[in-house]
Amino acid sequence: MTTRTSYLDSMTSSNGDIWKTNKKQQQQSDWYYKLEEALQHFYMQFLLTTTLYVMEPWERVLVISIFLLIILLFTYSAFIFIPFHVHNILKSVISTAWDVYIH
């Protein structure tokens, strides 16, 4: 009776020179795989939290697109309109405070 081994185990045991990699090259590519795994983890958490995992792929794309569009519009309006309103509020508060301080 023969023992079963995985494909990679059999390849490394028979010819180990082929599968040896350069340590420096492996370390340089490790950050990419770690980042990819982290992004996949956060995406899965997002799908589970928002229950998007039960939708069809096209429905998921539609809902995520609408969600991103709404975030983009809020961000755009914050950069465009908030500085104007903050400037007007500070202008009115400083002028009122200055008038009270002088009188």
mmCIF file of the C-alpha atoms, coordinates in Angstrom:
data_MODEL
# 
_entry.id   MODEL 
# 
loop_
_atom_site.group_PDB 
_atom_site.id 
_atom_site.type_symbol 
_atom_site.label_atom_id 
_atom_site.label_alt_id 
_atom_site.label_comp_id 
_atom_site.label_asym_id 
_atom_site.label_entity_id 
_atom_site.label_seq_id 
_atom_site.pdbx_PDB_ins_code 
_atom_site.Cartn_x 
_atom_site.Cartn_y 
_atom_site.Cartn_z 
_atom_site.occupancy 
_atom_site.B_iso_or_equiv 
_atom_site.pdbx_formal_charge 
_atom_site.auth_seq_id 
_atom_site.auth_comp_id 
_atom_site.auth_asym_id 
_atom_site.auth_atom_id 
_atom_site.pdbx_PDB_model_num 
ATOM 1   C CA . MET A 1 1   ? 0.000   0.000  0.000   1.00 0.00 ? 1   MET A CA 1 
ATOM 2   C CA . THR A 1 2   ? 1.401   3.373  -0.971  1.00 0.00 ? 2   THR A CA 1 
ATOM 3   C CA . THR A 1 3   ? 1.087   6.497  1.108   1.00 0.00 ? 3   THR A CA 1 
ATOM 4   C CA . ARG A 1 4   ? -0.607  9.492  -0.397  1.00 0.00 ? 4   ARG A CA 1 
ATOM 5   C CA . THR A 1 5   ? 1.263   12.747 -0.639  1.00 0.00 ? 5   THR A CA 1 
ATOM 6   C CA . SER A 1 6   ? 0.202   16.052 -2.034  1.00 0.00 ? 6   SER A CA 1 
ATOM 7   C CA . TYR A 1 7   ? 1.380   17.173 -5.439  1.00 0.00 ? 7   TYR A CA 1 
ATOM 8   C CA . LEU A 1 8   ? 3.669   19.866 -4.043  1.00 0.00 ? 8   LEU A CA 1 
ATOM 9   C CA . ASP A 1 9   ? 5.221   17.482 -1.502  1.00 0.00 ? 9   ASP A CA 1 
ATOM 10  C CA . SER A 1 10  ? 6.055   15.006 -4.230  1.00 0.00 ? 10  SER A CA 1 
ATOM 11  C CA . MET A 1 11  ? 7.562   17.726 -6.409  1.00 0.00 ? 11  MET A CA 1 
ATOM 12  C CA . THR A 1 12  ? 9.760   19.137 -3.630  1.00 0.00 ? 12  THR A CA 1 
ATOM 13  C CA . SER A 1 13  ? 10.945  15.743 -2.486  1.00 0.00 ? 13  SER A CA 1 
ATOM 14  C CA . SER A 1 14  ? 11.911  14.567 -5.966  1.00 0.00 ? 14  SER A CA 1 
ATOM 15  C CA . ASN A 1 15  ? 13.560  17.685 -7.299  1.00 0.00 ? 15  ASN A CA 1 
ATOM 16  C CA . GLY A 1 16  ? 14.140  20.313 -4.632  1.00 0.00 ? 16  GLY A CA 1 
ATOM 17  C CA . ASP A 1 17  ? 16.339  22.564 -6.782  1.00 0.00 ? 17  ASP A CA 1 
ATOM 18  C CA . ILE A 1 18  ? 13.448  23.599 -9.025  1.00 0.00 ? 18  ILE A CA 1 
ATOM 19  C CA . TRP A 1 19  ? 11.295  24.880 -6.166  1.00 0.00 ? 19  TRP A CA 1 
ATOM 20  C CA . LYS A 1 20  ? 13.984  26.819 -4.297  1.00 0.00 ? 20  LYS A CA 1 
ATOM 21  C CA . THR A 1 21  ? 13.354  30.544 -4.434  1.00 0.00 ? 21  THR A CA 1 
ATOM 22  C CA . ASN A 1 22  ? 15.527  33.503 -3.743  1.00 0.00 ? 22  ASN A CA 1 
ATOM 23  C CA . LYS A 1 23  ? 14.846  34.771 -0.200  1.00 0.00 ? 23  LYS A CA 1 
ATOM 24  C CA . LYS A 1 24  ? 15.145  38.432 -1.176  1.00 0.00 ? 24  LYS A CA 1 
ATOM 25  C CA . GLN A 1 25  ? 12.700  38.012 -4.056  1.00 0.00 ? 25  GLN A CA 1 
ATOM 26  C CA . GLN A 1 26  ? 10.269  36.174 -1.795  1.00 0.00 ? 26  GLN A CA 1 
ATOM 27  C CA . GLN A 1 27  ? 10.455  38.905 0.864   1.00 0.00 ? 27  GLN A CA 1 
ATOM 28  C CA . GLN A 1 28  ? 9.798   41.596 -1.723  1.00 0.00 ? 28  GLN A CA 1 
ATOM 29  C CA . SER A 1 29  ? 6.663   39.851 -2.949  1.00 0.00 ? 29  SER A CA 1 
ATOM 30  C CA . ASP A 1 30  ? 5.389   38.966 0.539   1.00 0.00 ? 30  ASP A CA 1 
ATOM 31  C CA . TRP A 1 31  ? 4.065   42.471 1.193   1.00 0.00 ? 31  TRP A CA 1 
ATOM 32  C CA . TYR A 1 32  ? 1.884   42.225 -1.891  1.00 0.00 ? 32  TYR A CA 1 
ATOM 33  C CA . TYR A 1 33  ? 0.299   38.957 -0.789  1.00 0.00 ? 33  TYR A CA 1 
ATOM 34  C CA . LYS A 1 34  ? -0.216  40.215 2.760   1.00 0.00 ? 34  LYS A CA 1 
ATOM 35  C CA . LEU A 1 35  ? -1.896  43.351 1.440   1.00 0.00 ? 35  LEU A CA 1 
ATOM 36  C CA . GLU A 1 36  ? -4.063  41.295 -0.905  1.00 0.00 ? 36  GLU A CA 1 
ATOM 37  C CA . GLU A 1 37  ? -5.125  39.010 1.938   1.00 0.00 ? 37  GLU A CA 1 
ATOM 38  C CA . ALA A 1 38  ? -5.939  41.988 4.167   1.00 0.00 ? 38  ALA A CA 1 
ATOM 39  C CA . LEU A 1 39  ? -8.052  43.607 1.442   1.00 0.00 ? 39  LEU A CA 1 
ATOM 40  C CA . GLN A 1 40  ? -9.883  40.342 0.802   1.00 0.00 ? 40  GLN A CA 1 
ATOM 41  C CA . HIS A 1 41  ? -10.533 40.019 4.530   1.00 0.00 ? 41  HIS A CA 1 
ATOM 42  C CA . PHE A 1 42  ? -11.952 43.560 4.800   1.00 0.00 ? 42  PHE A CA 1 
ATOM 43  C CA . TYR A 1 43  ? -14.056 43.047 1.670   1.00 0.00 ? 43  TYR A CA 1 
ATOM 44  C CA . MET A 1 44  ? -15.487 39.834 3.116   1.00 0.00 ? 44  MET A CA 1 
ATOM 45  C CA . GLN A 1 45  ? -16.248 41.628 6.388   1.00 0.00 ? 45  GLN A CA 1 
ATOM 46  C CA . PHE A 1 46  ? -17.977 44.379 4.394   1.00 0.00 ? 46  PHE A CA 1 
ATOM 47  C CA . LEU A 1 47  ? -20.069 41.809 2.512   1.00 0.00 ? 47  LEU A CA 1 
ATOM 48  C CA . LEU A 1 48  ? -21.018 39.984 5.696   1.00 0.00 ? 48  LEU A CA 1 
ATOM 49  C CA . THR A 1 49  ? -21.837 43.150 7.630   1.00 0.00 ? 49  THR A CA 1 
ATOM 50  C CA . THR A 1 50  ? -24.009 44.611 4.905   1.00 0.00 ? 50  THR A CA 1 
ATOM 51  C CA . THR A 1 51  ? -25.487 41.208 3.931   1.00 0.00 ? 51  THR A CA 1 
ATOM 52  C CA . LEU A 1 52  ? -24.432 41.740 0.333   1.00 0.00 ? 52  LEU A CA 1 
ATOM 53  C CA . TYR A 1 53  ? -23.123 38.183 0.168   1.00 0.00 ? 53  TYR A CA 1 
ATOM 54  C CA . VAL A 1 54  ? -26.686 36.888 -0.411  1.00 0.00 ? 54  VAL A CA 1 
ATOM 55  C CA . MET A 1 55  ? -27.148 38.947 -3.571  1.00 0.00 ? 55  MET A CA 1 
ATOM 56  C CA . GLU A 1 56  ? -26.413 38.064 -7.147  1.00 0.00 ? 56  GLU A CA 1 
ATOM 57  C CA . PRO A 1 57  ? -23.096 39.466 -8.429  1.00 0.00 ? 57  PRO A CA 1 
ATOM 58  C CA . TRP A 1 58  ? -24.787 42.061 -10.639 1.00 0.00 ? 58  TRP A CA 1 
ATOM 59  C CA . GLU A 1 59  ? -26.993 43.202 -7.726  1.00 0.00 ? 59  GLU A CA 1 
ATOM 60  C CA . ARG A 1 60  ? -23.933 43.460 -5.508  1.00 0.00 ? 60  ARG A CA 1 
ATOM 61  C CA . VAL A 1 61  ? -22.140 45.610 -8.088  1.00 0.00 ? 61  VAL A CA 1 
ATOM 62  C CA . LEU A 1 62  ? -25.192 47.852 -8.409  1.00 0.00 ? 62  LEU A CA 1 
ATOM 63  C CA . VAL A 1 63  ? -25.600 48.356 -4.652  1.00 0.00 ? 63  VAL A CA 1 
ATOM 64  C CA . ILE A 1 64  ? -21.881 48.976 -4.080  1.00 0.00 ? 64  ILE A CA 1 
ATOM 65  C CA . SER A 1 65  ? -21.829 51.445 -7.007  1.00 0.00 ? 65  SER A CA 1 
ATOM 66  C CA . ILE A 1 66  ? -24.756 53.392 -5.550  1.00 0.00 ? 66  ILE A CA 1 
ATOM 67  C CA . PHE A 1 67  ? -23.110 53.318 -2.129  1.00 0.00 ? 67  PHE A CA 1 
ATOM 68  C CA . LEU A 1 68  ? -19.816 54.653 -3.536  1.00 0.00 ? 68  LEU A CA 1 
ATOM 69  C CA . LEU A 1 69  ? -21.656 57.307 -5.553  1.00 0.00 ? 69  LEU A CA 1 
ATOM 70  C CA . ILE A 1 70  ? -23.384 58.572 -2.425  1.00 0.00 ? 70  ILE A CA 1 
ATOM 71  C CA . ILE A 1 71  ? -20.071 58.697 -0.513  1.00 0.00 ? 71  ILE A CA 1 
ATOM 72  C CA . LEU A 1 72  ? -18.444 60.503 -3.436  1.00 0.00 ? 72  LEU A CA 1 
ATOM 73  C CA . LEU A 1 73  ? -21.232 63.109 -3.577  1.00 0.00 ? 73  LEU A CA 1 
ATOM 74  C CA . PHE A 1 74  ? -21.031 63.736 0.171   1.00 0.00 ? 74  PHE A CA 1 
ATOM 75  C CA . THR A 1 75  ? -17.266 64.129 -0.024  1.00 0.00 ? 75  THR A CA 1 
ATOM 76  C CA . TYR A 1 76  ? -17.514 66.495 -2.984  1.00 0.00 ? 76  TYR A CA 1 
ATOM 77  C CA . SER A 1 77  ? -20.130 68.643 -1.277  1.00 0.00 ? 77  SER A CA 1 
ATOM 78  C CA . ALA A 1 78  ? -18.051 68.722 1.909   1.00 0.00 ? 78  ALA A CA 1 
ATOM 79  C CA . PHE A 1 79  ? -15.008 70.030 0.042   1.00 0.00 ? 79  PHE A CA 1 
ATOM 80  C CA . ILE A 1 80  ? -17.015 72.563 -1.948  1.00 0.00 ? 80  ILE A CA 1 
ATOM 81  C CA . PHE A 1 81  ? -19.595 73.936 0.511   1.00 0.00 ? 81  PHE A CA 1 
ATOM 82  C CA . ILE A 1 82  ? -18.245 73.512 4.043   1.00 0.00 ? 82  ILE A CA 1 
ATOM 83  C CA . PRO A 1 83  ? -15.295 75.953 3.703   1.00 0.00 ? 83  PRO A CA 1 
ATOM 84  C CA . PHE A 1 84  ? -17.688 78.656 2.455   1.00 0.00 ? 84  PHE A CA 1 
ATOM 85  C CA . HIS A 1 85  ? -20.038 78.178 5.411   1.00 0.00 ? 85  HIS A CA 1 
ATOM 86  C CA . VAL A 1 86  ? -17.217 77.969 7.947   1.00 0.00 ? 86  VAL A CA 1 
ATOM 87  C CA . HIS A 1 87  ? -15.760 81.193 6.562   1.00 0.00 ? 87  HIS A CA 1 
ATOM 88  C CA . ASN A 1 88  ? -19.111 82.989 6.903   1.00 0.00 ? 88  ASN A CA 1 
ATOM 89  C CA . ILE A 1 89  ? -19.656 81.674 10.423  1.00 0.00 ? 89  ILE A CA 1 
ATOM 90  C CA . LEU A 1 90  ? -16.169 82.700 11.555  1.00 0.00 ? 90  LEU A CA 1 
ATOM 91  C CA . LYS A 1 91  ? -16.565 86.092 9.904   1.00 0.00 ? 91  LYS A CA 1 
ATOM 92  C CA . SER A 1 92  ? -19.832 86.775 11.751  1.00 0.00 ? 92  SER A CA 1 
ATOM 93  C CA . VAL A 1 93  ? -18.566 85.422 15.090  1.00 0.00 ? 93  VAL A CA 1 
ATOM 94  C CA . ILE A 1 94  ? -15.265 87.310 14.961  1.00 0.00 ? 94  ILE A CA 1 
ATOM 95  C CA . SER A 1 95  ? -16.900 90.587 13.949  1.00 0.00 ? 95  SER A CA 1 
ATOM 96  C CA . THR A 1 96  ? -19.508 90.217 16.729  1.00 0.00 ? 96  THR A CA 1 
ATOM 97  C CA . ALA A 1 97  ? -16.839 89.314 19.282  1.00 0.00 ? 97  ALA A CA 1 
ATOM 98  C CA . TRP A 1 98  ? -14.697 92.244 18.141  1.00 0.00 ? 98  TRP A CA 1 
ATOM 99  C CA . ASP A 1 99  ? -17.633 94.653 18.517  1.00 0.00 ? 99  ASP A CA 1 
ATOM 100 C CA . VAL A 1 100 ? -18.356 93.343 22.025  1.00 0.00 ? 100 VAL A CA 1 
ATOM 101 C CA . TYR A 1 101 ? -14.669 93.597 22.971  1.00 0.00 ? 101 TYR A CA 1 
ATOM 102 C CA . ILE A 1 102 ? -14.379 97.204 21.767  1.00 0.00 ? 102 ILE A CA 1 
ATOM 103 C CA . HIS A 1 103 ? -17.581 98.459 23.391  1.00 0.00 ? 103 HIS A CA 1 
# 
